[in-house]
Amino acid sequence: MLRNLYAEMIRRDVSIRDIEEIIGKSRRTARDKIKGVTPFTFPEAQKIRKSLFPDIPIDYLFADDQENDHKDMKQ
């Protein structure tokens, strides 16, 4: 799961439907991308950030859990 994206969605009351409309995909596809089953394309990530989270760095929003886990291990 893309924990940072999901957390920001909750904080800002952004729904999966909002994401699906921005990327032009089905609800199932949007949900699978948020869960990390399939990756967002870079253009999709850019659209989501620009439309919903313009003040948050894209690399933070779309950091995968493995990246976060590795950072936690180094500390």
Phi, psi and omega in degrees: 000143174276087188300320182293315178299313181298318179297318179292326176299316179295314181301324186254010178057045178264131182261166174299325178300320177300315180296314181300321179293322181292317183270353177070035180237171179289165178300317181299316180296315179299316180297316179297324179290319178295322179288345181089009178294316175232149184278153168286145171283161179299316177299324177296315180299318179298317180297316181297312180299312183297319184281322190243331187225054187296341182266002183246133179299138182298324181291332175288310182303318189253019174294132179276163183300327180296320176298315180295319180296321179293321178296318179298323182291328183286335184280000000 
